[in-house]
């Protein structure tokens, strides 16, 4: 078994990467509770079996490789619920769940959200480079076939709002409006009832996107939210509520596309998964 590099400070690695490991786990599972549990189990595995930290990978990639073993061992992503015949949305959701190729979602998120090279993705997932390339291609194609929905944007910077609108509409979703303040966001959500919200943290009048979302979720707890911030560690503190989906500024188009598609996917399948 490969021994961890003596140059790697395990404690420093865990502290530095935990927010991003939790972000990845939440996006992968669509659940704060499940994602955080898997991230915690990964750190426990690192402490109990430090030899699992591969010396042939960077510390970050090696940590994510341990996470992949924990994730695969849980089996939660392999158990699909039985198909349901009552309701078009549930039936479509089951079809999408059943059609997913194993490890495609992981490959897509590792690439587009976490910025890993294809070589690292292959090592993390335990596949060849060619297989990793294929998984990534499949994942991106699956994204393009995702459910369409109505998206609300909370963002006070006009250029960023325009970029987000362009990316969202390119994916086939519609944008119901852009809010620049907390009060405007609450009013827009009440009026339009969007399927997904993209939310900045600092808004035009000094108000908080977090406060706006907390108010909205107190009434509409099922609406998925993607937070956008330059300081993700401030949101991934272990306190609740925390976002399952989070984009770091400055963001890339691929990060937004991946997060929006993942959020829409889990929004469309959440009730079905809860039946299993």
Secondary structure, DSSP 8 states (H G I E B T S, - for coil): -----TT--HHHHHHHHHHHHHHHHHHHHT-HHHHHHHHHHHHHHHHH-GGGS-TTS-HHHHHHHHHHHHHHHH-TTT-------S-HHHHHHHHHHHH--TTHHHHHHHHHTT---HHHHHHHHTS-HHHHHHHHHHHHHHHHT----EEEEE-S-HHHHHHHHHHHHHTT-EEEEEE-SHHHHHHHHHHH--SEEEEESB-TTS-BHHHHHHHHHHH-TT-EEEEEES-GGGT-SS-SS--SEEEESS--HHHHHHHHHHHHHHHHHHHHHTT-
